[in-house]
C-alpha cells in the first residue's frame, strides 16, 4: 500500500502506520523471531523480558502501511504484559486495537501476531534451556542423581535456575557484632545501584534483621503468584528479609539451625529475584548456621567482604571470619575498616576514638586486600534511622566518596571472575 492509501485506514491504524512505535531492533534482547508471510511481507520482532514481563518490544517490516501499523500495535500491546499473555495475542486483538484494517490487508495483523508469538516462544525456550540444556554439565540442575527423589531434584533445579540469573553473589560478614556490617551492606548495594547495576540485597540475619529499618521498609507487604515471593524495592534495590514476615518489630525469632537453613533456602529458591548483576548478602555476625548455609546453598560466591572496626577486640574475631572463608573455599574480596576515626565537623581534626589501622593490619597479616576505611560520621547513623542509604542521601561527602572507592576493587574482581569463567568454558 502506498502512503497515499493511508486515508483508507482507521485513525488508529493510520497513526501507527505514519508514526510507528517501538520501531527498530532492541540493543539488548532475549527473545527474537523473523517470519515471512504468504503475501511476501517479512516482519521481525525483538523482546526484552525480565521477571516474566515484557519490558521492551520492537519490530521492523518491509511491508506496506497496514503491516507497519500491525507491527507497531503488536509491539505496543506486548510491552508490560506477562510473556505468556503476550504470546496469546491473536490477529483479532490487534485488529480490534487498530480499529480494523481493509479486508485485503487483515493478513498483516496475523503476521504480526504470529511473529510476536514466535518471539515469546523463543524467549521461553531460552529460559528453559538455562536449566535443561545448560553448557555447564557440572551445574547442580543438569541431571538427577541416582539416589535423589524427583521432588528433591526439581527443588534443586529451581534453586539453581534462580542463581543462574544472578551474575555476582557477595556475602558481607563480620566476626563480631556492632561493627556496622549492615551499614556497609546497604551502602555497597546502593552504590552499585547508583552505578547502573541491577542489585538485590538479601538479609539473612534471622534473629536481628535490620535491613528493613535501614531502608525504611518496615511493614512492607510481600506478594507474588504461584508460590513466588516478590522482593520489596527501595533505593533501586530488590530487598528480602525475614523482617517482612514479622507481625511487629518486637517479635523474636526463636529458631534452631535447620529452620534457619530452610528459610535461607526459600529466600534463594522462591523469591523472584529476576536478572541481577549483584546479590549482596548481609550475614549475621560470626561463623555459624546462617553464613554456612548461604555459602553451601549458593555454591560459588564471588567472595566475602569482611567488616571490622579498628580496635583489637574486633580484629581478633574478624580473623576468624577470614579463616572460615578459607575453610569452605570462599574468596575474600577484602577487609573494610568501619568507624575509622572521627573527623570534627568544625575544625576537621581526626580523632581515632576506636584506635586506627586495625583493618589494614588484619588484611596485611592474613594476606587479603584492604578495601578502605569509613570514618565515624553521625549522618551515617542518621540516614539509617530515617530509612535512607547514606551514599545516595549524601553523595558529595568525603564519607560517601570513601564508600564509592571501596566498591571499585570489588567490581574489578567480580568482572575478572566472569572473564575467567568464559575462558574456561
Secondary structure, 3 states (H helix, E strand, C coil): CCHHHHHHCCHHHHHHHHCCCCECCCCCCCEEEEEECCCCCEEEEEEEEECCEEEEEEEEECCCHHHHHHHHHHHHHHCCCEHHHHHCCCHHHHHHHHCCCCHHHCHHHHHHHHHHHHHHHHHHHHHHHHHHCCCCCCCCCCCCCCCCCHHHHHHHHHHHHHHHCEEEEEEEECCCCCCCHHHHHHHHHHHHHHCCCCEEEEECCCCCCCHHHHCCCCCCCCECCCCCEECEEECCEEEEEHHHHCCCCCCCCCCCHHHHHHHHHHHHHCECCCCEEEEEEECCCCCCHHHHHHHHHHCCCCEEEEEEECCHHHHHHHHHHHHHHHHCCCCEEEEEEEEEEEECCCCCCEECCCCCCHHHHHHHHHCCCEEEEEEECHHHHHHHHCCCCHHHHCCCCHHHHHHHHHHHHHHHHHHHHHHHHHHHC
